[in-house]
Amino acid sequence: MLHYAVVFFIIAIIAAIFGFTGIAAGAAGIAKILFVIFLVMAVVSFLINATRGR
């Protein structure tokens, strides 16, 4: 999931450099959503592993 967030972030940067602001905004929005989902899943995973005693 983090990989996809980074890919969309890079697409947003490249699109912004070439002046495609609509595509850049869309790719940046997708990257933000994927990164937040990744963070939530990582925290949940850490909490579950901590409660299991591993």
N, C-alpha and C positions, 0 to 999 in steps of 0.2 A: 504494500500500500504506500509506503514511504517512497518507493521507487517511482510510482506513478505520479506522486505529488512533485517530485523533483523534475520528472520529465515535463509535466505541464508548466512548471515554473520556468524551465529553460525555453520552452516554446513561447511562453509569454515574453521573455526577455528578447528573444530573436524577433518576434513579431513587433515588439515595441521599437526595436532598432530600425526595422524597415518601414515603420510608419503605419502598420496595420493595428490601429488602436482598438478596434472592436474585437478582433481576434485576441489581442493581448489581454484585454480586460476579461474576456471569457475564459481564457486559459489560466489567468491568475486567480479568478474566482474558483475554478475547479481545483486548482492546486491548494488553495486555502481550505476548501471543504475536505479534500482528501487528507490533508495534514492534520486537521482537527479530528477526523475519524481515526487516523493512526494514533494520535495521542490518547484518545479515549480508550481505544482497544489496548494500548500498551499499559495504561494505568490499571485497567481492569485485570489484565493478565498478571501484572505484578502483585496486585492485591490478592488474587486467587492463589497464586503460588505462595505468598506469605502466610495465608491462612491455613494452607495445607501443611506447612512446616518444612518445606523443602529448602 
